[in-house]
Amino acid sequence: MAHFISKFIVIGCVFLLISSCKTEHSKLDQLTETDSHVTNDSWEDHKFSMFIHWGLYSIPAGVWNGQQITGYSEQIKGHAKIPTEDYRKLAAQFDPIHWDADAVALMANQAGMKSIVLTAKHHDGFCLFDSEYTTFDVVDATPYKKDIVKELAEASKHHNLKFGVYFSLIDWDYEGALPFESVDNSDAIPPLHHQYNLNQIEELLTNYGDISEIWFDMGSPTYDQSKEMATLVKKLQPNCMISGRIWNDQGDFVVMGDNKQPDFKMGVPWQTPASMFYETWSYRSWQERGKVADKVAEKINDLLKVVSAGGNYLLNIGPKGDGTVIPFEKQVLAGIGEWLDKNGESIYGTRGTAIQEQDWGMITNKPGKLYFHIINYPDNNKLTIEGLDLKVKRAYPLSDSSMSLESIMTDTGYEIDLTDEITKDKYATTIVLEYENELLITPTQVIGANENKEVILTKENAEKYHSYSGHDYYSTKATVIKMKWYMRNESKEPSQVKVVFAAEKNNSYKLVINNEEHTISTLGSDHHRDSNLYVLTIPSINLDVEKLNEIELSLVDQSNPHQGLAIEELEIIIR
């Protein structure tokens, strides 16, 4: 998972520079940009998983000394400024007699979830597992006396679910950490605290069977600390995926902000962590919950947005201090599960598509099939998909495969006639389009020659793919890890390619033109004496006149898939 082999991804149809792009399209593989290494049992196939925020903080449930405490309730120790000695007393009350790990795993399974991630240790430092390195854990400090991580790991396996653990890098209880004062999510990790973290990471990855992912969170470790933790994880469990919140580019997948989805293309595996309520992750007694049907609609809509864009959706529940899962959250999960029972084919085993976002809903695909999820049903019963060009076998509603729908190519896009006989789903109606051969999609930008018969590719007219990079929650920013262009060529004569660039570092770049690789670096390029620009010329290259030419620029060294290109200036001139 440290290396990402690119596939093709494009969207929509836009006219750029010269002539029409109506008949021009790119051949698409059925996988998106990050998926060539995906197997049927890979992390990226989870699609929909359960997050559980549960611990001592579930006992006060957002209330301290009779006052409702705002801010995330799992961080009540910080928000209410509770002294450590007072907070520790909650452990004596932690006796979750209604906790049933098997029932929770069954609920996740019936909701259509493929894995569970449990808060083994949150910021308060209390461990839901039996740790040799502290007595502030569920076995040593509570009347319950049983290892909850072990219980849920076994229950998950029983119900054919993958199991992962959340592990906070900050610890408001550990004496070797920075002194606890208030909520600060980016504390440095002193050496003693770092070793304590390493010890507990080893426990979690040794004592509980296969761990599908370790979900690090917060803190501000050094590069060496992040690297050491990542190395330990891979040594103990090579297949365990590491969340990007280990920081310093050591994660296998990017974690979006809470309840966030990217508004740009991602070039690495990613996940959206979603809370049932935006105000809190753990149980809050005074939380306004609204209507179950509204929440089901909200979460199905978010699930579709994430999966159609190529990500995984991790939806949280917050049990009460006694282990009870509140009825509202059970009902929401049951509602999502009912929808997935009927529509799961359009989620599991699919990939996000390269088709531009449609105003009526979202699209997923698998070989030979496109799935159109209609959120905003068209008034005229005509579903139009822009940027699509393919040979259709048939179209039908997923709820009734015996019903065939008429479909034709029009000037505005591919159009499917939705008859009044279709049973509309109250959350999202799924239409299936079966097609033959390749999936062909018209690129958003097709770049042609200017009046000087030159094609000029720049940062501005590139299609960009992203990851995130940084050393903590507040410094992490989106990075451009690859640029791609689609260009039109009208000459059968060989072309010359001139690359003029300036980079922040002495990086080496891989320029791929129709699968032909060229290396660009400051060492092998001419330097402009009076500027920071470098020039590399490829004297002769044959371009295609029958179909679009594809040009990609990425770093040669892919050992860090999150590192940005760091290109300051760029002009690729093809003549």
N, C-alpha and C positions, 0 to 999 in steps of 0.2 A: 504493500500500500504506500510505500515511500515514493514510488515512481508512478507517474500518471501518463499513459499512452493516449494521445489525443485521437478522437474520432471527429467526424464532421458535424458542425452545428451551425445552422443559419436560420433566419426568420424572414417572413414576409416578402413583399415586393415593393421596391422604391425605385423611381427613375433617377439616375445620377449621371451627370455629364452628357453622354451622347446616346441616342437611339433608345428603343424600347427594350425592356428586359422580360417582356411577356413570355417569350419562348425559351428563355435562358433559365436553367436551374442547376442545382447541385445534387449529385447523387448522395443520398444519405444512408449511412449504415443505420441499423435499428437502435444503436446505443448512442447516448449523449456523450458529451465531452469527457466525462470522467470514468466511463463505464467499461472500457475494453477488458479490464481485469476481473469483472464481476462474475461470480458463479452463482448458482441457484441458492447457495447457503451463505452468501456473503452478507456482511453488515449492511451494505446498501440495499439489500433485498428486504430488510425489516420493514421499511416504509412507515409502519405505525407501531409505536411502542408505548409502554406505560412508565411514567416517572412517579416515584413515591417520595414525598417529603413528610417524614414522620420522625419524631423524637421527643425529648423532654419539653420542647417548646409547644407541643401539641396539648399539653396539660393546661397552661394558662390560656391558650387559644385566643391570643390577641388582647388579653385583659391583665392588667397588673395593678394591684392595690385599688381595685374597683374602677380603674380608668381604662377606657378603650385606647389601645396603643396603635397608632398608625404606622405605616411602613410594613414591610414584609414580616408576617408574624413569626416565621422561623428565625428571625433576627431580633426577637423581642428583648433578649438580654442586652443588646446594644441600644435599641430604640428607647427602652424604658430605663436604661442605665442601671441595670440590676447588678449589685455586687456579686462577685464570683461565689462567695460563701453562701449567699441567699439562693442563687440560681442552682447550685449543687444540691440543695435540699429537695428540689423537684424529683430527683432520682428515687427518693424513698416513696414517692407517690406513683411511680411508673410501674403499674401492674396491669397490662393490657389484657384483661380476661376475655375480651371479645375479639382479640386478634386471631385470625384464622388464615395462615399463609396459603393453605391449599385453596380456600375459597377465593382469596385475592387472585391467585394465579389462574384459577378457573374463570373468574370474571374478566381478566385480561384476555384470556384465550377466546372467550365468547364475544368479546368486543372486537375481535379481529386483530388484536395486537400480537406481535411476534417476539417481543422481548420485554423484560422488566428491568428498570434501573432504580435501585434503592439508595437512599441517603445513608450509607454506612457510617459516615461521620460528617456532620455539618459544622458550621463555623463555631458553634458552642463547645465543640470538642468531645461531646458525648458520643460514645461508640455503640452502635447497635450490634456489635460483634464482640466476641470474647478476645480481648487483647492482653497480651502478656506485658505490655508496656505502660498500662494505666489501670487503675481500679475504677476510673470513671467510665464504666461500660455497663451494658445491660445485664451481664452475668454477675459482676461483683458488687454493683451499687444499687440494684433494684430488687424488689420482691419477686419479679418475674423469673429471674435466674436462668433464662434460656437465651441461646444465641439466635437472634432474629434473622441475621444474614444467612445463617445456616438453614434455618427453617424455610426461608423464601427461595434460597438457591435450590433446595431439594424439591420444593413444590413447583418451581418453574420447570425443572427438568421433567417432573412427572407429567406436566401439561404441555410438554413439547415447546417450551419457550426458552429463548436465550436469556441469560442473566448477566446484568452489569451492576457496577457499584459506583456511587457518587462519593468522592473523597475531597473534602475541603483542605486546601493548602494552608489556610489560616486556622488558628486554633485559639479561641478566647479563654481556654481553660489551662492549657499546658504552660507550665512555669518557665520553660525554656524559650517560649515565643515572646514576641514583643509584648509589653504590658498592655492588658486589655483596658481600654478607656471608653470607646464607643464604636459605632459601626465604621469600619475602615476596611474596604475590600481589597486594598492593594498594599498591605503590610509586607515589608521585607521578611525573609525567612532566615533567622540567625542559624549558625551552624548546628547547634544542639537541636533546634526545632527541625531542621532539614533531616538530620539523622533519625529523629523520631518519626517523621513522615515516611522515610525509607523503610523503617522497621514495620510500620503498619501497612504500607503498600505490599510488602512481602507477605505479611499475614493474609491479607485479602486475596492475593493471587496464588497462595499455597494451600489454604485450608478449605476452599469452597468450590472446588471443581473448576470447570471451564468458565472463565469470565469473558463475556463477549465484548465489553467495553468498560474502561475505567474513566469516569467522568470527573476529571479534576476541575477545580473551581477556585477562582480568586487568588489572592496573594500576589507577590511580585518577586518571584525567584530570579536568581541570576541565570545566565545562559548555562553555566556549568551545572547548576542545580537541576534545571529542567532537563538537561541532557542526561544527567545521572539517573533521574527518575525514569525517563523514557527507556534508557538502556536496561534498567532493572525490570521494567514491565516486559520488554521483549525477550529478555533472558528467561523469565519465569513462564510467560505465556506468549509465544510469538504471534499468535493469532488474535490477541486481545487488542482491540482498537483503542487509541488514546485520543481523548478530546483535546481540541486546540487550546483549551484553557490550562494546559500545562505550561503554556506560553513559550516564547523564544523559538517558535517554529518547530517545535518537537512533536506536535500532534499529528495524528493520521487524518482527522476530519475537523472541519471548521464548525464551531458552534455559533449560530447567530445570536444576536441579542434576544432577551426574553420576548417571546411572542412575535419575533421579527422574521421577515423573509427578505432575501436580497432583491433589490430592484435592478440588478444587472446579472450578467451571465457568470456562473461559477465554473471554475476549471478544476476543482478538487471536490472530494466527497464533503457533504455538509449536512447539518441537522438543525431544525428549529425546535428549541425547548419551549413548550407551551403550558401555561398555567390555566387551570379551569376558570380562575378569576384573575384579572389583571392586578388586583390589589395585594394578593398574597399567594404563596405556594402551599404553606402548611395550613392546617385547619384553623379557622377563625370563627368563633361562636357568633359574632355579630355581622358576619358577611351577608350582604344582600345577594340572593342567588337568582332571582328572576324565574322565568318559565323554562321548563326542561326543553320544550321543543325549540325555543329560541337558541338555547345553548347548543343543542344538537346541530342545528343549522349552522351556527357560527363555527363549530369545530369541524364539521364536514367540509365547509367552505375552505377553512384554513388547511385541512389535510389535502384537499385537491390542489390548492395553490402550491403547497410545498412539493408534493409528489410530481406534479406536472412540470415543475422547474428543476427536478432531479434530486430533491432532498429527502430526508427522513423526518418524520413528525413524531416528537416525544411529548405525549400529553400527560400532565400531572394529576394525581389525586392527593388529598391530604386527610388521612384518617384521624379520628379523634384520639385523645390520649389513651382511651381504653381499648383502642384497636378497631373500633367501629368505622366502617366506610359509610359516610352519610348517604341516605337514600337518594338525594339529588344527584350526586356523582355516579352512583350505581345506575340510575335511570338514564343519565346522559350517555354513559358507556354502552348501555343496552341499546339505546337508540342508534348510536353509531354502528354497533354490531349488526343490528337489523339491516341497515343500509348496505353494509359490506357483505352481508350474506347474499344479497341480490346483485351487488355491483363489484364484488371483490376481484373478479376477472379483470376489471379495468384499472386496478391498483397493483395487485401482486404480480411480480414478474414483468412489470412495465418499466419504461424509462420516460423521462421528460422528453418532450418533442422540441424540435427547432422551429416550429411554426410560430409566427408572431402571436402575441396575446390577443385573444378575441374578446369582444365586448359582451358576448353571451355566456362565457364560461371558460373552462380549462380543457386541455387535451393531454392524454397520455398515449403511449404506443407500445406495441410489441411486434415482432416480425409478422407482417401480413395484416395487421389490424391497427386502426386508429380508434381511440375512444374519445368521444366528444361529451363532456359533462356540462349540461345546460343548467346554469343557475338563473339567468335572465331569459325566460322563454320568449322567442321572437313573436311579436304581435301578428305578423302575417304568416306564421307557420313555415317560414322559409329560413333554414339554417345555412348561412353563408360562411365558408372557410376561406380566408384570403391566403395567398402564397402557396397553394397546393396544386400539384400537377402530377396525376398518376392514373393508372388504369384500374378502375373500380370493378370489383366482382359483384358486391352487393352492399346495401346499407340496411340496417334494421335496429330497432330498440333492443338493448340488452335484456330488458324484461320480457321480451317476446321475440325470440329468434325466428319464428315462423312468419313474421310480418316483414315484407320487403318494402323499402321506401324508395321512391323515385329520386334520382340524383343526376345532375348535369353540370357541365362546366359552363360558366357564364363569364361576361366581361369583368364582373366584380369579384369572381372567385368561384369555388366549387359550392354548389347549392344542393341541399337535401330538402325534400318536401316532407314536412312533418304533418302527418294527417291528424285529424281530430280523434282518430281511433287510438292513438298512443295514450297509454296511461301515464300521466305526468307524475313524477316522484315529487313529494313535497320538499325534498332537500336538493336533489340534483338528478335530473333525468339523463341517462347514459345512452348515446347512440353509437353503434359500432359501424365502422366503415372497413370492409375487407377489400384488399387490393392485391394486385399481382406484381411480381418482380420487385424493383426498387421503389423506395419512397423518394419522390423527387419534390424538392421544395425550392422555390425561387428565392435567392438571397436578397437580403434587405438592400445591400449596396453592391451594385455591379459597376466597377470603375472602368471607364473607357478613356481613350486618348484625348488630349486637348488639341488646340489649334496647331501646336508644334509637333503633333504626332508623338507625344510623349505621354505615358501613363505615370502619374506621380502618386505614390503611396506615402501616407503620413500617419502620425499618431492620431490625428483628428478623424481621418476617414477609415480607420481600422475598426474591426470587430474585436472587442476586448474580452478577455477571460480573466477571472479574478480568484484570489484567495484572500486571507487576512494574515497580517504579520504584526508582531509587537511583543513587548515584554510584560505587559499586564493588561487588565481590563480596560483601562483608560487610555493606554497608548496604542492599542491595536487598531490598525486601519486597513482598509481594503487595498490590496496590491494587484497590479496588472501583471499576470504571469505569462500571458501570451497575447499576441496580436495576429489577426488574420484578415486577408483581403481576397476579394474575388474580382478578377479583371478580365476584360474582353480584349482579344487580340485579332487584328484583321489582316496581318501580314504573314505570309508563309516563310519569309526570310528569317534567319536567326536574329535574336534581339540581344542588345547589350543592357546589362543591369549595373547601375551605379548606386552604391549605398553611401549616403552621407549621414553621419551620426555623431552624437556626443552623449557620453554615458557618465553617470555619477561614479562608477567604479570601473576597474579594469576587467570587466566581464567578457566572456566569450559567448557569442550568440550563434544559434543555429537558424539559418534562413533556408526554408524548404520551399522550393518552387516545383509544383507538380511532382512531389515525392523525390525530387533531386535535392540533396543536402549540400549546403555551403556554410562554412564557418566564418564568422565575422568577429574580429577582436581588434583592440587597439594595437596589439603586437603585429598583426599582419596587414595593417592598413596604413595608408599615407596620412601624415598629420599636416593639417593646415598650419603654417608657421605662425600666422597672426590670429589664430582662434583655437578653440578647444575641439574643433571638428576633425573627424577622421573620415577618410574616403577609401572605399574598396570597390573595385570594378571587376565584374564578371564579364569578360569580353564577348562571350557567345553562348546563348542558350536558346533551345528550340521551344517555342510556346505553341499551344494548341489554338487552332482557328475554328475547330468544330464545336468545342464546348468551353465552359469557363475555366480559366486558369486559377489555381488556388495557391496563395502565398502565405506562409506562416513564419512568425519570428518568436523564438523562445530562447531560454538560456540553455547552453550546452550541458551545464552541470545541473542535473535534476535531483541531486541528493536532498535538496531543500525545496519541496514543491510549492512552498508558500512565499519564496523570495521573489520580490518584484523585479521587473526587467531593469528598472532604474535608468531608462532612456530619457535623456533631457531633450534632445532634438533628433529628428529622424526624417529622412527623405529618401525614398527608394525610387529612382528614376529609371524607367524601362523605355527604351527607344529602339 
